[in-house]
Each structure stands twice: as C-alpha cells, then as structure tokens.
C-alpha cells in the first residue's frame, strides 16, 4: 500500500502534485468567500473538510493509496504557525484584563470537562462492543476536550460579537489546547504503565508534572521572546532580516520546548504575546507588514491542509466503528461543555464587575468546536498499549465533523436568535483614547486613596516598570502613551489627506 511517506521528492511530479493541491485549496477558499449565502451558514473549515472528503472518496474508489496525516508532520510543522499567529495577534490589553477568567476556563474548565466526559463514557461501557479501562477513558476524554477556535472565531469576527465574549472564547480555546496537550502526555504515560500497576506516587507525579511542564513552557517562551526582541532591535540596520527573526525564533522556542519535554504550545503562545509588545517598536513599517501577512498566510495554509486531511481520513481503510461509543461520546461532549461553562460562569460572575450574561454563556458553550488538536493527538496514541485506537480515531472524526458542521453552522443563527450583544465596529478617536487613559489614571488614584490594590493599581505599576526597564532594553523606540497618541494622530491625519486627494482626483475626472 502506498502512502505519502514514500513519495519521491527527487521527482518533479511530487512538488507539482503538492502545488496543484494548494491551488485547489486556494480556489475553494476564494469561491467560498465569494458566496455570501454559503458564508452565512457554513464556517470555512467545513468547506475544507468537504474538499478533503470529496478527494478522499475519489482516491478511495480509484486508487489503493491510503492518505493520512502523520503526527510528526502535524505537531512539528503544521501546528506551530497556527498557534504563533493566534498568540501574536492576541488583543493583549483585553487578554490581560480578563486573564483570571480565561485561565479559570482554560485550566479548571478543561480538567472538569475531561473528568466529566471520562466518567460518563466509562459509566455507559455496557453499550459498547469492546472493553475500556478508566485510564483509557481519561486519555480519550483529554483528546476530545481540545477546543478548536478557528471556525467559531471566524464567525465572531464577521458579526462583531462583544469584546468580552470574543476574548474569553479566544483565550480559553488557545490555552485549552496547551493544557490538553500537557494532560494528554501525563495520561499517556499512565496508560503505558498500566492501570493494574499504577500506585499513589504515579498520580502525584502526574499532578506535579502538569505544573512543571506548564511553567517550563511559559519560561522558555519568555526567554525566547527576549531573544527575539533583542534580535529585531539589533537587526534594525538590516530590516529585511527582522521578519525572519520574528518567525524563526518563536518556532525555535516551540522546538526547544519539545526537546526538553515542556509545553511547546505554551512556549510559542507566550513568545508571540510577549515579543509583539517590543518588536513593533524596533521594526520598520514594511517589516511589520511583512511579519503580519507572512504569519497569516502560513497559518491559513496550515489550517487548510489539516482540515483537508481530516476529510481524507474519513475514507481511511483502517476505520473501526462502534455506534454506541460514538453516540455516548457525542452526547457527553455536548453536555459536559454546557455544564462546565454554566458552572464556571456562575462562579466568576460573583467576582466580576462586568458579568458574563446567560446569552454569552450559551454561545461560549455552543462554540466548543473540536478540530486540529483532537485529530493530531488521537493519531499519536500508541496502538500497542491502547488496542482500541482505531475506534478512538473513528469516533474523534465523528465528533469533529459533528461539531464543525452542526454547531459551527448554527452559531451565527443562534447569535441572532439570542440577540447577543454586538460590538460596534468603529475606530477610536483621539479624544476617546485620551479619556480612556485619564479614566485609568483616575481609578488608580482612587484605589490608592482607599488603600486598595486592584487591577488599575497593578496595571499602573506594571506599566511603569515596563517603561522604565523593559522597553529601553528590548526596543529601539518605547511605545508609551505619548508615542501611541502621536502615532494615532499621524494615522488619522494621513487618512484624511488620502481621502482629500481621492475626492480631488474624482472631481477633476468629472470635469
């Protein structure tokens, strides 16, 4: 049987075939975005799965080639650009303001979701045609608890949902992937040991290892963010090299984290979030634009390849199906997601000034789509220690297809039906920016008077420490409030001049 692993790269037919596939994917995406009706009902990822489904059916019927996505290709080459793009374009201010809520959903919510799903799946094992241990259910529950933000966020951006809903889902889904991968490796080690041989120390070490791997990933990401910022600062004399540094250094953070067995996803996310604040002050406008479009292009291509391979995999010749297991898994995923979101929202609303409304909670729960991380993780399960791996792969594909097609299709109508609060799309004026900064300073002063150390106090302390020490060391030009306001004023003036010139040219042509 032929596979992609034996393709002959020395022959021109191989890169030609890959180029044709890439052009086919691009054509499908262009056609999709030129059809408003299709965009209204279906997420882009669903269209790519259909493309892979069609191609997989043709290959299945005409040839003996069994196409599959190798786990190493996924985790080493396709996943890093997607995660880096998400971290680099994270709205830092909104993310930091809601970091407690996001972390609670990402860490506590993921753990609760995994254990609830595992308990339900294990409780209904009499409905399956195979035997499954509690450790195996924990491993599988970890796999299908990885939330994919791509499809739901594309819908959110199109309809401009409120900022709180957007950043909570964005941050939670991004950190959820990192937490899921860390827990997956812990449970996979327990599966290798065997349920009969597990002792108390194994559970304790898994618990400790979770924090060590997570903290190690954050530390590695921070170190490489500093390296990237210094590289961009010192490379200012050769601007063409700055985009290379901004892309290569975070990728090295991911690889080095995997080598030392800490969280590569957390490392590259932290690296992207931290370095963005400093490299923008050292890069020329052209280099900054190059970085942005390169990251978005790489991320879009990798996402497309992954979802097309998902379509391919549906027609794999090694599937094993268990209808009872599929049904229980689907219902459990859906119910556990809603239960965890509502429970944690009730808890965080007791301490938040801006509450998460019941409508927002419903969209958050319904937006738990599964995708790339689920598929990549389930492929890495060792079939020698988990004989039911083929059934798990088939069930994971069912969960992904169901969530992407059914839930992804219904999100936009649900937002309209529930009348979810929409964020008005507009650009802040210079006066609004000044008033926002004045409000933050006033709140910081009020907290100082009443002796409270709230979020405005700590934000002010961090801003001062950042402007005094970090920005002078890591950036050529510190982007403090004054410089940001001057840049905003310059951009507004430039836009006004451009519009005036365009109007003048149009009036000349009319004459």
VENNORTA-V328456 format. One record per residue. RES is the residue in one letter. PSI is psi in whole degrees, -180 to 180 (none if undefined). OMEGA is omega as a letter, one per 30 degrees, with the letter a starting at -180 (NA if undefined). D_CENTER is the distance of its C-alpha to the mean C-alpha in whole Angstrom. Layout:
res: [RES & RES]
psi: [PSI & PSI]
omega: [OMEGA & OMEGA]
d_center: [D_CENTER & D_CENTER]
This chain:
res: [X & X & X & X & X & X & X & X & X & X & X & X & X & X & X & X & X & X & X & X & X & X & X & X & X & X & X & X & X & X & X & X & X & X & X & X & X & X & X & X & X & X & X & X & X & X & X & X & X & X & X & X & X & X & X & X & X & X & X & X & X & X & X & X & X & X & X & X & X & X & X & X & X & X & X & X & X & X & X & X & X & X & X & X & X & X & X & X & X & X & X & X & X & X & X & X & X & X & X & X & X & X & X & X & X & X & X & X & X & X & X & X & X & X & X & X & X & X & X & X & X & X & X & X & X & X & X & X & X & X & X & X & X & X & X & X & X & X & X & X & X & X & X & X & X & X & X & X & X & X & X & X & X & X & X & X & X & X & X & X & X & X & X & X & X & X & X & X & X & X & X & X & X & X & X & X & X & X & X & X & X & X & X & X & X & X & X & X & X & X & X & X & X & X & X & X & X & X & X & X & X & X & X & X & X & X & X & X & X & X & X & X & X & X & X & X & X & X & X & X & X & X & X & X & X & X & X & X & X & X & X & X & X & X & X & X & X & X & X & X & X & X & X & X & X & X & X & X & X & X & X & X & X & X & X & X & X & X & X & X & X & X & X & X & X & X & X & X & X & X & X & X & X & X & X & X & X & X & X & X & X & X & X & X & X & X & X & X & X & X & X & X & X & X & X & X & X & X & X & X & X & X & X & X & X & X & X & X & X & X & X & X & X & X & X & X & X & X & X & X & X & X & X & X & X & X & X & X & X & X & X & X & X & X & X & X & X & X & X & X & X & X & X & X & X & X & X & X & X & X & X & X & X & X & X & X & X & X & X & X & X & X & X & X & X & X & X & X & X & X & X & X & X & X & X & X & X & X & X & X & X & X & X & X & X & X & X & X & X & X & X & X & X & X & X & X & X & X & X & X & X & X & X & X & X & X & X & X & X & X & X & X & X & X & X & X & X & X & X & X & X & X & X & X & X & X & X & X & X & X & X & X & X & X & X & X & X & X & X & X & X & X & X & X & X & X & X & X & X & X & X & X & X & X & X & X & X & X & X & X & X & X & X & X & X & X & X & X & X & X & X & X & X & X & X & X & X & X & X & X & X & X & X & X & X & X & X & X & X & X & X & X & X & X & X & X & X & X & X & X & X & X & X & X & X & X & X & X & X & X & X]
psi: [132 & 146 & 173 & -21 & -20 & 16 & 139 & 104 & -14 & -13 & 140 & -17 & -32 & -55 & -28 & -42 & -43 & -40 & -40 & -39 & -41 & -41 & -36 & -41 & -45 & -42 & -42 & -40 & -39 & -46 & -39 & -44 & -12 & 4 & 95 & -35 & -44 & -41 & -28 & -30 & -35 & 140 & 158 & -36 & -33 & -38 & -40 & -36 & -40 & -40 & -47 & -34 & -44 & -47 & -40 & -38 & -42 & -43 & -39 & -37 & -32 & -31 & 174 & 20 & 128 & 98 & 137 & 161 & 113 & 136 & -37 & -40 & -39 & -54 & -28 & -24 & -38 & -37 & -44 & -45 & -35 & -46 & -39 & -43 & -40 & -42 & -40 & -36 & 15 & 130 & 97 & -44 & -47 & -36 & -46 & -37 & -30 & 23 & -35 & -47 & -45 & -45 & -38 & -45 & -39 & -40 & -65 & -41 & -42 & -44 & -44 & -42 & -41 & -48 & -37 & -46 & -42 & -43 & -42 & -44 & -42 & -33 & -28 & 26 & -17 & -17 & -4 & 160 & 18 & 166 & 142 & 136 & 166 & -34 & -39 & -38 & -35 & -43 & -46 & -38 & -35 & -41 & -49 & 4 & -2 & 117 & 136 & 119 & -11 & -54 & -47 & -36 & -32 & -36 & -42 & -43 & -34 & -38 & 0 & 59 & 163 & 155 & -38 & -45 & -43 & -52 & -31 & -46 & -42 & -54 & -42 & -43 & -34 & -49 & -28 & -40 & -42 & -44 & -41 & -44 & -41 & -47 & -34 & -46 & -36 & -48 & -33 & -37 & -38 & -36 & -39 & -38 & -37 & 136 & -35 & -22 & 2 & 138 & 176 & -39 & -30 & -41 & -40 & -44 & -36 & -39 & -46 & -41 & -33 & -46 & -37 & -44 & -41 & -50 & -36 & -40 & -42 & -41 & -47 & -42 & -40 & -43 & -45 & -26 & -40 & -44 & -44 & -44 & -44 & -39 & -43 & -38 & -47 & -21 & 16 & -25 & -17 & 78 & -25 & -19 & -17 & -45 & -35 & -42 & -44 & -23 & -40 & -43 & -47 & -36 & -39 & -33 & -42 & -48 & -44 & -36 & -41 & -34 & -41 & 8 & 45 & 177 & 110 & -35 & -46 & -39 & -48 & -31 & -49 & -42 & -45 & -43 & -46 & -45 & -26 & -35 & -21 & -34 & -28 & -25 & -7 & -15 & 148 & 163 & -40 & -40 & -39 & -44 & -39 & -44 & -46 & -49 & -32 & -45 & -43 & -38 & -47 & -44 & -44 & -42 & -44 & -42 & -43 & -45 & -42 & -48 & -31 & -41 & -31 & -43 & -41 & -46 & -22 & -29 & 23 & 151 & 1 & 22 & 145 & 128 & 143 & 106 & -43 & -43 & -41 & -46 & -47 & -41 & -45 & -50 & -40 & -45 & -46 & -47 & -43 & -39 & -47 & -44 & -45 & -44 & -46 & -39 & -47 & -34 & -41 & -38 & -49 & -28 & -20 & -20 & -4 & 143 & -45 & 107 & 152 & 113 & 162 & -35 & -44 & -38 & -40 & -43 & -38 & -45 & -40 & -20 & 14 & 66 & 144 & 151 & -121 & -47 & -42 & -49 & -43 & -41 & -42 & -27 & -24 & -5 & 135 & 114 & -20 & -33 & -17 & 88 & -21 & 17 & -45 & -39 & -39 & -40 & -47 & -43 & -38 & -41 & -39 & -44 & -44 & -49 & -41 & -48 & -40 & -46 & -48 & -59 & -43 & -35 & -31 & -9 & -50 & -47 & -35 & -38 & -41 & -41 & -42 & -6 & 49 & 141 & 131 & 141 & 124 & 127 & 106 & 161 & 132 & 139 & 168 & -38 & -42 & -39 & -43 & -42 & -35 & -44 & -40 & -40 & -43 & -42 & -41 & -42 & -36 & -41 & -40 & -43 & -37 & -38 & -44 & -1 & 26 & 138 & 79 & -164 & -34 & -36 & -50 & -34 & -41 & -40 & -44 & -40 & -42 & -44 & -38 & -45 & -28 & -35 & -54 & -51 & -43 & -31 & -34 & -11 & 147 & -33 & 110 & 133 & 66 & -178 & -43 & -47 & -37 & -41 & -40 & -42 & -40 & -43 & -40 & -43 & -42 & -44 & -40 & -43 & -41 & -42 & -39 & -44 & -39 & -41 & -40 & -42 & -38 & -41 & -39 & -42 & -34 & -41 & -37 & -34 & none]
omega: [a & l & l & a & a & l & a & a & l & a & a & a & a & l & l & l & l & l & l & l & l & l & l & l & l & l & l & l & l & l & a & a & l & l & a & a & l & l & a & a & a & l & a & a & l & l & l & l & l & l & l & l & l & l & l & l & l & a & a & a & a & a & l & a & l & a & l & l & a & a & l & l & a & a & a & a & a & a & a & l & a & a & l & l & l & l & a & a & l & l & a & a & l & a & a & l & a & a & a & l & a & a & l & l & a & a & a & a & l & l & l & a & a & a & l & l & a & a & a & a & a & a & a & a & l & l & a & l & l & l & a & a & a & l & l & l & l & l & a & l & l & a & a & l & l & a & a & a & a & a & a & a & l & l & l & a & a & a & l & l & a & a & a & l & a & a & l & l & a & a & a & a & l & l & l & l & l & l & a & a & l & l & l & a & l & a & l & l & l & l & l & l & a & a & a & a & a & l & a & a & l & l & l & a & l & l & l & a & l & a & l & a & a & a & l & l & l & a & l & l & l & l & a & l & l & l & l & a & l & l & l & l & a & l & a & l & l & a & a & a & a & l & l & l & a & a & a & a & l & l & l & l & l & a & a & l & l & l & a & l & l & a & l & l & l & a & a & l & l & l & a & a & a & a & a & a & a & a & a & l & a & a & l & a & a & l & l & l & l & l & a & a & l & l & a & l & l & a & a & l & a & l & a & a & a & a & l & l & l & l & l & a & a & l & l & a & a & l & l & a & l & a & a & l & l & a & a & l & l & a & a & l & a & a & a & l & l & a & a & a & a & a & a & l & l & a & a & l & l & a & a & l & l & a & l & a & l & l & l & l & l & l & l & a & a & a & l & a & l & a & a & a & l & a & a & a & a & l & a & l & a & a & l & a & l & a & a & a & l & l & l & l & a & l & l & l & l & l & a & a & a & a & a & a & a & a & l & l & a & a & a & l & l & l & l & a & a & l & l & a & a & l & l & a & l & l & a & l & l & l & l & l & l & a & l & l & l & l & l & l & l & l & l & l & l & l & l & a & a & l & l & l & a & a & a & l & a & l & l & l & l & l & l & l & l & a & a & a & a & a & l & a & a & a & l & a & a & a & l & a & a & a & l & l & l & l & l & l & l & l & l & a & l & l & l & l & l & l & l & l & l & l & l & l & l & a & l & l & l & l & NA]
d_center: [35 & 33 & 29 & 27 & 28 & 31 & 31 & 33 & 32 & 35 & 36 & 35 & 34 & 31 & 29 & 31 & 29 & 26 & 27 & 28 & 25 & 23 & 25 & 25 & 21 & 22 & 25 & 23 & 20 & 23 & 25 & 22 & 22 & 26 & 26 & 25 & 26 & 24 & 21 & 22 & 22 & 19 & 16 & 15 & 14 & 17 & 19 & 18 & 18 & 22 & 23 & 22 & 24 & 27 & 27 & 27 & 29 & 32 & 31 & 32 & 35 & 36 & 35 & 35 & 32 & 29 & 26 & 23 & 19 & 20 & 18 & 19 & 18 & 15 & 14 & 16 & 15 & 13 & 10 & 10 & 11 & 7 & 6 & 9 & 9 & 6 & 8 & 11 & 11 & 10 & 13 & 15 & 18 & 16 & 14 & 17 & 19 & 17 & 16 & 18 & 17 & 13 & 14 & 17 & 14 & 12 & 15 & 18 & 16 & 15 & 18 & 20 & 18 & 19 & 22 & 23 & 22 & 24 & 27 & 27 & 27 & 29 & 31 & 32 & 32 & 36 & 34 & 33 & 35 & 34 & 34 & 31 & 31 & 29 & 27 & 26 & 25 & 23 & 21 & 20 & 19 & 17 & 15 & 15 & 14 & 10 & 8 & 6 & 5 & 7 & 10 & 11 & 9 & 12 & 14 & 14 & 14 & 17 & 19 & 18 & 18 & 19 & 17 & 17 & 15 & 13 & 12 & 12 & 10 & 7 & 8 & 9 & 6 & 4 & 8 & 8 & 7 & 9 & 12 & 12 & 13 & 15 & 17 & 17 & 19 & 21 & 22 & 23 & 25 & 27 & 27 & 29 & 31 & 32 & 33 & 36 & 36 & 34 & 35 & 34 & 33 & 31 & 29 & 29 & 28 & 25 & 24 & 25 & 23 & 20 & 21 & 22 & 19 & 17 & 19 & 20 & 16 & 16 & 20 & 19 & 16 & 19 & 21 & 20 & 19 & 23 & 24 & 21 & 23 & 26 & 26 & 25 & 28 & 31 & 30 & 31 & 34 & 32 & 29 & 28 & 27 & 25 & 22 & 22 & 22 & 19 & 17 & 19 & 19 & 15 & 16 & 19 & 17 & 15 & 18 & 20 & 18 & 18 & 22 & 23 & 21 & 18 & 15 & 13 & 10 & 11 & 13 & 11 & 9 & 12 & 14 & 12 & 13 & 16 & 18 & 17 & 19 & 22 & 22 & 22 & 26 & 27 & 26 & 28 & 26 & 26 & 24 & 22 & 22 & 22 & 18 & 17 & 18 & 17 & 14 & 13 & 15 & 14 & 11 & 12 & 15 & 13 & 11 & 14 & 16 & 14 & 15 & 18 & 19 & 18 & 21 & 23 & 22 & 24 & 27 & 27 & 30 & 29 & 28 & 30 & 29 & 30 & 30 & 31 & 28 & 26 & 27 & 27 & 23 & 22 & 24 & 23 & 19 & 20 & 22 & 21 & 18 & 20 & 22 & 20 & 18 & 22 & 23 & 21 & 21 & 25 & 25 & 23 & 25 & 28 & 27 & 25 & 27 & 24 & 24 & 21 & 23 & 24 & 23 & 19 & 19 & 20 & 17 & 15 & 16 & 17 & 13 & 12 & 11 & 11 & 10 & 10 & 9 & 12 & 14 & 14 & 15 & 18 & 19 & 20 & 22 & 25 & 28 & 31 & 30 & 28 & 30 & 29 & 26 & 26 & 26 & 23 & 22 & 23 & 22 & 19 & 19 & 21 & 18 & 16 & 18 & 19 & 16 & 15 & 19 & 20 & 18 & 16 & 19 & 21 & 18 & 20 & 23 & 22 & 21 & 25 & 27 & 25 & 26 & 23 & 23 & 22 & 22 & 24 & 23 & 25 & 26 & 27 & 31 & 32 & 34 & 31 & 29 & 32 & 33 & 29 & 30 & 33 & 32 & 30 & 33 & 35 & 33 & 33 & 37 & 37 & 35 & 37 & 41 & 40 & 39 & 35 & 32 & 29 & 26 & 28 & 30 & 28 & 26 & 29 & 30 & 26 & 27 & 31 & 30 & 27 & 29 & 32 & 31 & 27 & 27 & 31 & 30 & 27 & 27 & 30 & 30 & 29 & 27 & 29 & 29 & 33 & 31 & 28 & 31 & 33 & 30 & 29 & 33 & 33 & 30 & 32 & 36 & 34 & 33 & 36 & 38 & 36 & 37 & 41 & 41 & 40 & 42 & 45 & 44 & 44 & 47 & 49 & 48 & 49 & 53]
